[in-house]
Amino acid sequence: MTICLRILVLSFFLVSFTLACGPGRGYGRRRPLKKLPPLAYKQFIPNVAEKTLGASGRYEGKITKNSERYKELTPNYNPDIIFKDEENTGADRLMTQRCKDKLNSLAISVMNQWPGVKLRVTEGWDEDGHHSEESLHYEGRAVDITTSDRDRSKYGMLARLAVEAGFDWVYYESKAHIHCSVKAENSVAAKSGGCFPGDATVTLENGVTKMIKDLNPGDRILAADEEGKLVYSDFIMFLDKEEKSKKIFHVIETKEPKRRIPLTTAHLLFLSSNSTNNEEPFQATFASNVAPGQIIYISERDKNQLQAVTVERVYLKEYIGAYAPLTTQGTVLINGVFA
């Protein structure tokens, strides 16, 4: 009897514990409860604008019932989710596959966090123009959510659970709901994710360097804000993690000073077109698009700011392990390079 029980428990963990570098289907996967800090009112994660590459990406145009892209939307009939559907058209059930996957994963987390409570969707795809111009609701890439009991004291934690479920941008937008959105289905980042090898390093607040694979939630690591000021930001979680897989990384190498950062194809790197102007707005691009001669940013020694440096060469190299760390700021400096 004891042997059978052990086999059953082992089988459960082998089936449940599935991690991948890149977005995966979350529906039906139970996650162990852990202590998580709720989001504060008006806080959003990552700490960048919703329609930037570092979050859910650009607006791609309104989807209507008569448009070719209408076929991109899929209905969500998950019985563990309550849809308000005030229009009584079923529109709130329509969403992209990526949004559906994240929502189904969140529904499981909500039931685990608060037994007897379900996830509730108040707004999904908008076919009537009720949202602001270029809202991702028009593409089925955004949902507004509450808990079924409408207990507003739960909404901060609900937002945190949405981050954990893998939504690309989560905003404690209103005291009445949480806003969540995802990348477009055709986005390179949505399809393949973005990661660093496990032996890449970050800098902790105490000045010590640490390998990404050894990060723990709550570690404060070096990042940069939208103005290029160096800040320390809380490491929240790994969006994706593969400890033993072999992957090909783009290695971006600079000169004067020499820095080297390996990233997967879809990871973002921040560029500038002018090395003499550190205040110029950053331009985010995928690692696969970076070329010698372009300008990237590194942490400047003994100064609380980024330094613009020139990319000397770009090459491919295989590494073992792939990790996608998420910080509250939404950025991170890997091997001293702003990404």
Short mmCIF file of the C-alpha atoms (twelve columns), coordinates in Angstrom:
data_MODEL
# 
_entry.id   MODEL 
# 
loop_
_atom_site.group_PDB 
_atom_site.id 
_atom_site.type_symbol 
_atom_site.label_atom_id 
_atom_site.label_alt_id 
_atom_site.label_comp_id 
_atom_site.label_asym_id 
_atom_site.label_seq_id 
_atom_site.Cartn_x 
_atom_site.Cartn_y 
_atom_site.Cartn_z 
_atom_site.pdbx_PDB_model_num 
ATOM 1   C CA . MET A 1   0.000   0.000  0.000   1 
ATOM 2   C CA . THR A 2   2.833   2.394  0.959   1 
ATOM 3   C CA . ILE A 3   4.696   1.669  -2.309  1 
ATOM 4   C CA . CYS A 4   1.549   2.334  -4.369  1 
ATOM 5   C CA . LEU A 5   1.013   5.636  -2.569  1 
ATOM 6   C CA . ARG A 6   4.584   6.760  -3.281  1 
ATOM 7   C CA . ILE A 7   4.226   5.883  -6.949  1 
ATOM 8   C CA . LEU A 8   0.979   7.854  -7.137  1 
ATOM 9   C CA . VAL A 9   2.534   10.944 -5.524  1 
ATOM 10  C CA . LEU A 10  5.627   10.714 -7.754  1 
ATOM 11  C CA . SER A 11  3.457   10.417 -10.858 1 
ATOM 12  C CA . PHE A 12  1.525   13.522 -9.874  1 
ATOM 13  C CA . PHE A 13  4.669   15.624 -9.612  1 
ATOM 14  C CA . LEU A 14  6.129   14.294 -12.858 1 
ATOM 15  C CA . VAL A 15  2.964   15.225 -14.722 1 
ATOM 16  C CA . SER A 16  2.406   18.562 -12.960 1 
ATOM 17  C CA . PHE A 17  5.904   20.000 -13.030 1 
ATOM 18  C CA . THR A 18  6.322   21.188 -16.619 1 
ATOM 19  C CA . LEU A 19  8.387   24.269 -17.438 1 
ATOM 20  C CA . ALA A 20  9.387   25.716 -20.782 1 
ATOM 21  C CA . CYS A 21  11.317  28.676 -22.174 1 
ATOM 22  C CA . GLY A 22  8.466   30.361 -23.999 1 
ATOM 23  C CA . PRO A 23  4.754   30.588 -23.352 1 
ATOM 24  C CA . GLY A 24  2.940   27.372 -22.705 1 
ATOM 25  C CA . ARG A 25  -0.609  26.256 -22.162 1 
ATOM 26  C CA . GLY A 26  -1.557  26.709 -18.517 1 
ATOM 27  C CA . TYR A 27  -5.020  25.151 -18.531 1 
ATOM 28  C CA . GLY A 28  -5.348  22.207 -16.145 1 
ATOM 29  C CA . ARG A 29  -2.023  22.768 -14.431 1 
ATOM 30  C CA . ARG A 30  -2.112  23.222 -10.692 1 
ATOM 31  C CA . ARG A 31  0.593   25.281 -9.077  1 
ATOM 32  C CA . PRO A 32  1.656   25.047 -5.425  1 
ATOM 33  C CA . LEU A 33  0.602   27.949 -3.256  1 
ATOM 34  C CA . LYS A 34  3.335   30.328 -2.203  1 
ATOM 35  C CA . LYS A 35  3.416   33.633 -0.372  1 
ATOM 36  C CA . LEU A 36  3.053   36.417 -2.916  1 
ATOM 37  C CA . PRO A 37  2.875   40.192 -2.423  1 
ATOM 38  C CA . PRO A 38  -0.319  41.765 -3.828  1 
ATOM 39  C CA . LEU A 39  -0.108  44.606 -6.329  1 
ATOM 40  C CA . ALA A 40  -0.799  48.100 -5.040  1 
ATOM 41  C CA . TYR A 41  -3.629  50.178 -6.453  1 
ATOM 42  C CA . LYS A 42  -2.585  51.686 -9.840  1 
ATOM 43  C CA . GLN A 43  0.538   49.487 -9.994  1 
ATOM 44  C CA . PHE A 44  1.304   47.672 -13.243 1 
ATOM 45  C CA . ILE A 45  3.764   44.891 -14.065 1 
ATOM 46  C CA . PRO A 46  6.036   45.076 -15.948 1 
ATOM 47  C CA . ASN A 47  6.630   48.725 -15.145 1 
ATOM 48  C CA . VAL A 48  6.460   49.900 -18.760 1 
ATOM 49  C CA . ALA A 49  3.638   51.102 -21.006 1 
ATOM 50  C CA . GLU A 50  1.178   48.388 -22.054 1 
ATOM 51  C CA . LYS A 51  1.684   48.711 -25.817 1 
ATOM 52  C CA . THR A 52  5.485   48.543 -25.831 1 
ATOM 53  C CA . LEU A 53  7.611   45.556 -26.816 1 
ATOM 54  C CA . GLY A 54  8.524   44.967 -23.172 1 
ATOM 55  C CA . ALA A 55  4.871   44.349 -22.314 1 
ATOM 56  C CA . SER A 56  1.985   43.367 -24.615 1 
ATOM 57  C CA . GLY A 57  3.309   45.034 -27.752 1 
ATOM 58  C CA . ARG A 58  1.773   47.398 -30.252 1 
ATOM 59  C CA . TYR A 59  -1.867  47.693 -31.227 1 
ATOM 60  C CA . GLU A 60  -2.493  45.861 -34.500 1 
ATOM 61  C CA . GLY A 61  -5.969  47.082 -35.409 1 
ATOM 62  C CA . LYS A 62  -9.565  46.497 -34.398 1 
ATOM 63  C CA . ILE A 63  -11.096 43.074 -35.061 1 
ATOM 64  C CA . THR A 64  -14.730 43.035 -36.192 1 
ATOM 65  C CA . LYS A 65  -17.021 40.161 -37.121 1 
ATOM 66  C CA . ASN A 66  -16.495 41.034 -40.786 1 
ATOM 67  C CA . SER A 67  -12.690 41.228 -40.666 1 
ATOM 68  C CA . GLU A 68  -10.289 38.499 -41.771 1 
ATOM 69  C CA . ARG A 69  -8.709  38.468 -38.301 1 
ATOM 70  C CA . TYR A 70  -12.006 37.510 -36.628 1 
ATOM 71  C CA . LYS A 71  -10.903 33.876 -37.003 1 
ATOM 72  C CA . GLU A 72  -8.060  34.636 -34.570 1 
ATOM 73  C CA . LEU A 73  -10.605 34.814 -31.742 1 
ATOM 74  C CA . THR A 74  -11.656 31.690 -29.911 1 
ATOM 75  C CA . PRO A 75  -14.518 31.286 -27.393 1 
ATOM 76  C CA . ASN A 76  -13.726 30.389 -23.798 1 
ATOM 77  C CA . TYR A 77  -16.267 28.041 -22.226 1 
ATOM 78  C CA . ASN A 78  -14.236 27.221 -19.123 1 
ATOM 79  C CA . PRO A 79  -16.843 26.370 -16.413 1 
ATOM 80  C CA . ASP A 80  -14.458 27.670 -13.741 1 
ATOM 81  C CA . ILE A 81  -14.763 31.213 -15.128 1 
ATOM 82  C CA . ILE A 82  -17.838 33.439 -14.819 1 
ATOM 83  C CA . PHE A 83  -18.406 35.782 -17.773 1 
ATOM 84  C CA . LYS A 84  -20.526 38.839 -17.023 1 
ATOM 85  C CA . ASP A 85  -21.586 39.190 -20.690 1 
ATOM 86  C CA . GLU A 86  -23.757 42.258 -20.041 1 
ATOM 87  C CA . GLU A 87  -24.313 42.661 -23.797 1 
ATOM 88  C CA . ASN A 88  -25.727 39.115 -23.888 1 
ATOM 89  C CA . THR A 89  -23.834 38.449 -27.126 1 
ATOM 90  C CA . GLY A 90  -21.075 36.137 -25.884 1 
ATOM 91  C CA . ALA A 91  -18.474 38.728 -26.956 1 
ATOM 92  C CA . ASP A 92  -16.718 38.639 -23.584 1 
ATOM 93  C CA . ARG A 93  -15.956 34.955 -24.142 1 
ATOM 94  C CA . LEU A 94  -14.031 35.684 -27.354 1 
ATOM 95  C CA . MET A 95  -10.262 36.182 -27.104 1 
ATOM 96  C CA . THR A 96  -6.966  35.160 -28.652 1 
ATOM 97  C CA . GLN A 97  -5.602  31.720 -27.842 1 
ATOM 98  C CA . ARG A 98  -2.783  33.218 -25.775 1 
ATOM 99  C CA . CYS A 99  -5.237  35.252 -23.711 1 
ATOM 100 C CA . LYS A 100 -7.415  32.164 -23.256 1 
ATOM 101 C CA . ASP A 101 -4.471  30.073 -22.052 1 
ATOM 102 C CA . LYS A 102 -3.407  32.659 -19.479 1 
ATOM 103 C CA . LEU A 103 -6.988  33.160 -18.291 1 
ATOM 104 C CA . ASN A 104 -7.522  29.420 -17.821 1 
ATOM 105 C CA . SER A 105 -4.303  29.174 -15.850 1 
ATOM 106 C CA . LEU A 106 -5.383  32.099 -13.669 1 
ATOM 107 C CA . ALA A 107 -8.776  30.449 -13.016 1 
ATOM 108 C CA . ILE A 108 -6.984  27.505 -11.386 1 
ATOM 109 C CA . SER A 109 -4.849  29.825 -9.242  1 
ATOM 110 C CA . VAL A 110 -7.942  31.710 -8.055  1 
ATOM 111 C CA . MET A 111 -9.685  28.516 -6.931  1 
ATOM 112 C CA . ASN A 112 -6.517  27.371 -5.160  1 
ATOM 113 C CA . GLN A 113 -6.076  30.740 -3.445  1 
ATOM 114 C CA . TRP A 114 -9.719  31.140 -2.355  1 
ATOM 115 C CA . PRO A 115 -11.670 27.851 -2.240  1 
ATOM 116 C CA . GLY A 116 -15.239 28.376 -3.386  1 
ATOM 117 C CA . VAL A 117 -14.369 31.546 -5.325  1 
ATOM 118 C CA . LYS A 118 -14.115 31.711 -9.127  1 
ATOM 119 C CA . LEU A 119 -12.521 34.076 -11.608 1 
ATOM 120 C CA . ARG A 120 -14.977 36.568 -13.133 1 
ATOM 121 C CA . VAL A 121 -14.503 38.377 -16.468 1 
ATOM 122 C CA . THR A 122 -16.320 41.699 -16.791 1 
ATOM 123 C CA . GLU A 123 -14.874 42.751 -20.171 1 
ATOM 124 C CA . GLY A 124 -13.253 40.782 -22.981 1 
ATOM 125 C CA . TRP A 125 -13.382 41.413 -26.722 1 
ATOM 126 C CA . ASP A 126 -15.132 44.713 -27.445 1 
ATOM 127 C CA . GLU A 127 -17.159 44.843 -30.652 1 
ATOM 128 C CA . ASP A 128 -19.040 48.054 -29.803 1 
ATOM 129 C CA . GLY A 129 -16.281 50.647 -29.298 1 
ATOM 130 C CA . HIS A 130 -16.774 51.160 -25.564 1 
ATOM 131 C CA . HIS A 131 -13.053 51.420 -24.785 1 
ATOM 132 C CA . SER A 132 -10.396 54.023 -25.501 1 
ATOM 133 C CA . GLU A 133 -8.809  54.327 -28.914 1 
ATOM 134 C CA . GLU A 134 -6.397  51.474 -29.746 1 
ATOM 135 C CA . SER A 135 -7.512  49.437 -26.715 1 
ATOM 136 C CA . LEU A 136 -6.329  45.830 -26.835 1 
ATOM 137 C CA . HIS A 137 -9.904  44.849 -25.972 1 
ATOM 138 C CA . TYR A 138 -10.678 45.468 -29.657 1 
ATOM 139 C CA . GLU A 139 -8.283  42.640 -30.567 1 
ATOM 140 C CA . GLY A 140 -9.388  40.136 -27.932 1 
ATOM 141 C CA . ARG A 141 -6.002  40.551 -26.251 1 
ATOM 142 C CA . ALA A 142 -7.273  42.096 -23.002 1 
ATOM 143 C CA . VAL A 143 -9.652  41.193 -20.200 1 
ATOM 144 C CA . ASP A 144 -10.933 43.020 -17.128 1 
ATOM 145 C CA . ILE A 145 -11.364 40.680 -14.187 1 
ATOM 146 C CA . THR A 146 -12.647 40.412 -10.620 1 
ATOM 147 C CA . THR A 147 -13.370 37.556 -8.256  1 
ATOM 148 C CA . SER A 148 -16.848 36.001 -8.293  1 
ATOM 149 C CA . ASP A 149 -17.593 37.301 -4.777  1 
ATOM 150 C CA . ARG A 150 -16.550 40.835 -5.868  1 
ATOM 151 C CA . ASP A 151 -14.542 41.204 -2.671  1 
ATOM 152 C CA . ARG A 152 -12.327 44.174 -3.484  1 
ATOM 153 C CA . SER A 153 -9.890  43.292 -0.711  1 
ATOM 154 C CA . LYS A 154 -8.844  40.361 -2.913  1 
ATOM 155 C CA . TYR A 155 -8.089  42.388 -6.042  1 
ATOM 156 C CA . GLY A 156 -4.463  43.214 -5.232  1 
ATOM 157 C CA . MET A 157 -3.714  39.518 -4.838  1 
ATOM 158 C CA . LEU A 158 -5.792  38.721 -7.927  1 
ATOM 159 C CA . ALA A 159 -3.500  41.017 -9.914  1 
ATOM 160 C CA . ARG A 160 -0.464  39.214 -8.522  1 
ATOM 161 C CA . LEU A 161 -1.924  35.855 -9.496  1 
ATOM 162 C CA . ALA A 162 -2.461  37.213 -13.021 1 
ATOM 163 C CA . VAL A 163 1.243   38.083 -13.216 1 
ATOM 164 C CA . GLU A 164 2.084   34.571 -12.061 1 
ATOM 165 C CA . ALA A 165 -0.289  33.111 -14.666 1 
ATOM 166 C CA . GLY A 166 1.795   34.689 -17.422 1 
ATOM 167 C CA . PHE A 167 -0.179  37.701 -18.634 1 
ATOM 168 C CA . ASP A 168 2.207   40.024 -20.456 1 
ATOM 169 C CA . TRP A 169 0.870   43.156 -18.710 1 
ATOM 170 C CA . VAL A 170 -1.208  43.412 -15.535 1 
ATOM 171 C CA . TYR A 171 -2.636  46.674 -14.190 1 
ATOM 172 C CA . TYR A 172 -4.540  47.303 -10.962 1 
ATOM 173 C CA . GLU A 173 -6.464  49.837 -13.003 1 
ATOM 174 C CA . SER A 174 -9.615  50.418 -10.980 1 
ATOM 175 C CA . LYS A 175 -10.922 49.650 -7.542  1 
ATOM 176 C CA . ALA A 176 -13.592 47.684 -9.425  1 
ATOM 177 C CA . HIS A 177 -11.368 45.458 -11.617 1 
ATOM 178 C CA . ILE A 178 -7.926  44.317 -12.761 1 
ATOM 179 C CA . HIS A 179 -6.863  44.826 -16.384 1 
ATOM 180 C CA . CYS A 180 -4.723  42.132 -18.066 1 
ATOM 181 C CA . SER A 181 -3.408  41.855 -21.610 1 
ATOM 182 C CA . VAL A 182 -1.178  39.669 -23.780 1 
ATOM 183 C CA . LYS A 183 1.057   39.876 -26.823 1 
ATOM 184 C CA . ALA A 184 -0.371  39.323 -30.293 1 
ATOM 185 C CA . GLU A 185 -0.470  35.748 -31.612 1 
ATOM 186 C CA . ASN A 186 1.957   36.587 -34.425 1 
ATOM 187 C CA . SER A 187 4.475   38.195 -32.076 1 
ATOM 188 C CA . VAL A 188 7.908   36.565 -32.128 1 
ATOM 189 C CA . ALA A 189 8.144   37.041 -28.368 1 
ATOM 190 C CA . ALA A 190 4.776   35.354 -27.834 1 
ATOM 191 C CA . LYS A 191 5.801   32.324 -29.866 1 
ATOM 192 C CA . SER A 192 9.306   31.729 -28.594 1 
ATOM 193 C CA . GLY A 193 9.753   33.746 -25.418 1 
ATOM 194 C CA . GLY A 194 12.977  35.419 -24.358 1 
ATOM 195 C CA . CYS A 195 15.594  33.991 -22.036 1 
ATOM 196 C CA . PHE A 196 19.177  34.129 -20.777 1 
ATOM 197 C CA . PRO A 197 21.478  31.203 -19.933 1 
ATOM 198 C CA . GLY A 198 21.621  30.174 -16.301 1 
ATOM 199 C CA . ASP A 199 25.215  31.302 -15.767 1 
ATOM 200 C CA . ALA A 200 24.506  34.879 -16.882 1 
ATOM 201 C CA . THR A 201 24.834  37.225 -13.919 1 
ATOM 202 C CA . VAL A 202 22.922  40.049 -12.253 1 
ATOM 203 C CA . THR A 203 24.044  42.508 -9.589  1 
ATOM 204 C CA . LEU A 204 22.353  42.487 -6.186  1 
ATOM 205 C CA . GLU A 205 21.700  45.588 -4.108  1 
ATOM 206 C CA . ASN A 206 24.646  44.745 -1.860  1 
ATOM 207 C CA . GLY A 207 26.989  44.793 -4.872  1 
ATOM 208 C CA . VAL A 208 27.406  41.019 -5.088  1 
ATOM 209 C CA . THR A 209 26.902  39.326 -8.477  1 
ATOM 210 C CA . LYS A 210 24.646  36.295 -8.698  1 
ATOM 211 C CA . MET A 211 23.884  33.802 -11.454 1 
ATOM 212 C CA . ILE A 212 20.363  34.022 -12.825 1 
ATOM 213 C CA . LYS A 213 19.685  30.359 -12.075 1 
ATOM 214 C CA . ASP A 214 20.276  31.069 -8.364  1 
ATOM 215 C CA . LEU A 215 17.826  33.982 -8.066  1 
ATOM 216 C CA . ASN A 216 15.129  33.846 -5.397  1 
ATOM 217 C CA . PRO A 217 11.877  35.865 -5.269  1 
ATOM 218 C CA . GLY A 218 12.525  39.059 -3.336  1 
ATOM 219 C CA . ASP A 219 16.135  39.445 -4.473  1 
ATOM 220 C CA . ARG A 220 16.697  43.078 -5.415  1 
ATOM 221 C CA . ILE A 221 18.668  43.268 -8.631  1 
ATOM 222 C CA . LEU A 222 20.082  46.041 -10.791 1 
ATOM 223 C CA . ALA A 223 17.694  47.399 -13.447 1 
ATOM 224 C CA . ALA A 224 17.025  50.748 -15.117 1 
ATOM 225 C CA . ASP A 225 13.988  52.987 -15.359 1 
ATOM 226 C CA . GLU A 226 12.543  54.679 -18.452 1 
ATOM 227 C CA . GLU A 227 14.940  57.618 -18.039 1 
ATOM 228 C CA . GLY A 228 18.028  55.414 -17.932 1 
ATOM 229 C CA . LYS A 229 18.578  55.807 -14.195 1 
ATOM 230 C CA . LEU A 230 19.928  52.707 -12.481 1 
ATOM 231 C CA . VAL A 231 17.566  51.309 -9.855  1 
ATOM 232 C CA . TYR A 232 17.252  48.119 -7.850  1 
ATOM 233 C CA . SER A 233 14.090  46.163 -8.560  1 
ATOM 234 C CA . ASP A 234 12.496  43.123 -6.928  1 
ATOM 235 C CA . PHE A 235 12.911  39.828 -8.768  1 
ATOM 236 C CA . ILE A 236 9.397   38.360 -8.867  1 
ATOM 237 C CA . MET A 237 9.589   35.054 -10.686 1 
ATOM 238 C CA . PHE A 238 10.849  33.200 -13.747 1 
ATOM 239 C CA . LEU A 239 8.342   33.523 -16.556 1 
ATOM 240 C CA . ASP A 240 10.056  30.546 -18.172 1 
ATOM 241 C CA . LYS A 241 12.758  28.179 -16.989 1 
ATOM 242 C CA . GLU A 242 14.532  25.205 -18.528 1 
ATOM 243 C CA . GLU A 243 17.385  24.025 -16.386 1 
ATOM 244 C CA . LYS A 244 18.921  21.362 -18.622 1 
ATOM 245 C CA . SER A 245 17.861  22.174 -22.168 1 
ATOM 246 C CA . LYS A 246 20.426  23.187 -24.787 1 
ATOM 247 C CA . LYS A 247 19.595  26.372 -26.685 1 
ATOM 248 C CA . ILE A 248 21.243  28.597 -29.241 1 
ATOM 249 C CA . PHE A 249 21.742  32.154 -28.003 1 
ATOM 250 C CA . HIS A 250 22.669  35.362 -29.810 1 
ATOM 251 C CA . VAL A 251 25.768  36.722 -28.081 1 
ATOM 252 C CA . ILE A 252 26.079  40.518 -28.271 1 
ATOM 253 C CA . GLU A 253 29.633  41.720 -27.583 1 
ATOM 254 C CA . THR A 254 30.740  45.317 -27.057 1 
ATOM 255 C CA . LYS A 255 34.110  47.083 -27.079 1 
ATOM 256 C CA . GLU A 256 35.532  49.755 -24.783 1 
ATOM 257 C CA . PRO A 257 34.576  48.374 -22.303 1 
ATOM 258 C CA . LYS A 258 34.197  44.750 -23.240 1 
ATOM 259 C CA . ARG A 259 30.837  43.299 -22.264 1 
ATOM 260 C CA . ARG A 260 29.056  40.168 -23.473 1 
ATOM 261 C CA . ILE A 261 25.385  39.252 -23.165 1 
ATOM 262 C CA . PRO A 262 23.776  36.052 -24.516 1 
ATOM 263 C CA . LEU A 263 20.023  36.185 -25.275 1 
ATOM 264 C CA . THR A 264 17.497  34.080 -27.128 1 
ATOM 265 C CA . THR A 265 16.203  35.358 -30.459 1 
ATOM 266 C CA . ALA A 266 13.049  36.979 -29.101 1 
ATOM 267 C CA . HIS A 267 14.542  38.747 -26.120 1 
ATOM 268 C CA . LEU A 268 14.541  42.525 -26.205 1 
ATOM 269 C CA . LEU A 269 17.610  44.730 -26.085 1 
ATOM 270 C CA . PHE A 270 17.517  48.517 -25.841 1 
ATOM 271 C CA . LEU A 271 19.333  50.454 -28.556 1 
ATOM 272 C CA . SER A 272 20.256  54.051 -29.253 1 
ATOM 273 C CA . SER A 273 21.286  55.642 -32.536 1 
ATOM 274 C CA . ASN A 274 23.468  58.265 -30.855 1 
ATOM 275 C CA . SER A 275 26.293  57.298 -28.476 1 
ATOM 276 C CA . THR A 276 26.762  60.910 -27.268 1 
ATOM 277 C CA . ASN A 277 23.237  61.329 -25.949 1 
ATOM 278 C CA . ASN A 278 22.295  59.124 -23.014 1 
ATOM 279 C CA . GLU A 279 18.949  60.949 -22.657 1 
ATOM 280 C CA . GLU A 280 17.694  59.829 -26.054 1 
ATOM 281 C CA . PRO A 281 14.617  57.593 -25.814 1 
ATOM 282 C CA . PHE A 282 15.426  53.903 -25.943 1 
ATOM 283 C CA . GLN A 283 14.520  51.823 -28.960 1 
ATOM 284 C CA . ALA A 284 13.651  48.215 -28.095 1 
ATOM 285 C CA . THR A 285 14.534  45.539 -30.631 1 
ATOM 286 C CA . PHE A 286 14.826  41.762 -30.683 1 
ATOM 287 C CA . ALA A 287 18.261  40.224 -30.121 1 
ATOM 288 C CA . SER A 288 18.120  38.677 -33.597 1 
ATOM 289 C CA . ASN A 289 18.003  42.181 -35.121 1 
ATOM 290 C CA . VAL A 290 21.064  43.597 -33.348 1 
ATOM 291 C CA . ALA A 291 24.078  44.203 -35.604 1 
ATOM 292 C CA . PRO A 292 27.680  45.437 -35.166 1 
ATOM 293 C CA . GLY A 293 27.919  49.215 -35.060 1 
ATOM 294 C CA . GLN A 294 24.664  49.710 -33.178 1 
ATOM 295 C CA . ILE A 295 24.594  51.310 -29.745 1 
ATOM 296 C CA . ILE A 296 23.441  49.458 -26.616 1 
ATOM 297 C CA . TYR A 297 23.591  50.391 -22.928 1 
ATOM 298 C CA . ILE A 298 25.656  49.097 -20.034 1 
ATOM 299 C CA . SER A 299 25.968  50.090 -16.381 1 
ATOM 300 C CA . GLU A 300 28.611  52.774 -15.947 1 
ATOM 301 C CA . ARG A 301 31.129  52.155 -13.180 1 
ATOM 302 C CA . ASP A 302 30.708  54.312 -10.086 1 
ATOM 303 C CA . LYS A 303 27.857  56.267 -11.677 1 
ATOM 304 C CA . ASN A 304 24.116  55.898 -11.252 1 
ATOM 305 C CA . GLN A 305 23.403  55.888 -14.973 1 
ATOM 306 C CA . LEU A 306 23.674  53.903 -18.192 1 
ATOM 307 C CA . GLN A 307 26.555  54.264 -20.615 1 
ATOM 308 C CA . ALA A 308 26.117  53.968 -24.383 1 
ATOM 309 C CA . VAL A 309 28.608  51.572 -26.026 1 
ATOM 310 C CA . THR A 310 29.096  50.164 -29.527 1 
ATOM 311 C CA . VAL A 311 28.341  46.570 -30.478 1 
ATOM 312 C CA . GLU A 312 31.546  45.046 -31.851 1 
ATOM 313 C CA . ARG A 313 30.306  41.629 -32.954 1 
ATOM 314 C CA . VAL A 314 27.316  39.304 -32.809 1 
ATOM 315 C CA . TYR A 315 27.577  35.520 -32.958 1 
ATOM 316 C CA . LEU A 316 25.681  32.364 -32.024 1 
ATOM 317 C CA . LYS A 317 26.626  30.038 -29.196 1 
ATOM 318 C CA . GLU A 318 24.984  27.064 -27.485 1 
ATOM 319 C CA . TYR A 319 24.363  27.192 -23.732 1 
ATOM 320 C CA . ILE A 320 22.709  24.834 -21.268 1 
ATOM 321 C CA . GLY A 321 19.728  26.210 -19.394 1 
ATOM 322 C CA . ALA A 322 17.410  29.096 -20.227 1 
ATOM 323 C CA . TYR A 323 15.775  31.510 -17.779 1 
ATOM 324 C CA . ALA A 324 13.377  34.456 -18.234 1 
ATOM 325 C CA . PRO A 325 13.468  36.596 -15.060 1 
ATOM 326 C CA . LEU A 326 10.696  39.097 -14.344 1 
ATOM 327 C CA . THR A 327 11.325  42.169 -12.194 1 
ATOM 328 C CA . THR A 328 8.911   44.758 -10.884 1 
ATOM 329 C CA . GLN A 329 10.611  47.364 -13.068 1 
ATOM 330 C CA . GLY A 330 10.268  45.166 -16.150 1 
ATOM 331 C CA . THR A 331 13.957  45.537 -17.053 1 
ATOM 332 C CA . VAL A 332 17.206  44.015 -15.852 1 
ATOM 333 C CA . LEU A 333 20.950  44.375 -16.379 1 
ATOM 334 C CA . ILE A 334 22.445  41.031 -17.427 1 
ATOM 335 C CA . ASN A 335 26.240  40.800 -17.354 1 
ATOM 336 C CA . GLY A 336 26.052  44.572 -16.920 1 
ATOM 337 C CA . VAL A 337 24.014  45.089 -20.129 1 
ATOM 338 C CA . PHE A 338 20.566  46.744 -20.155 1 
ATOM 339 C CA . ALA A 339 17.912  44.282 -21.412 1 
# 
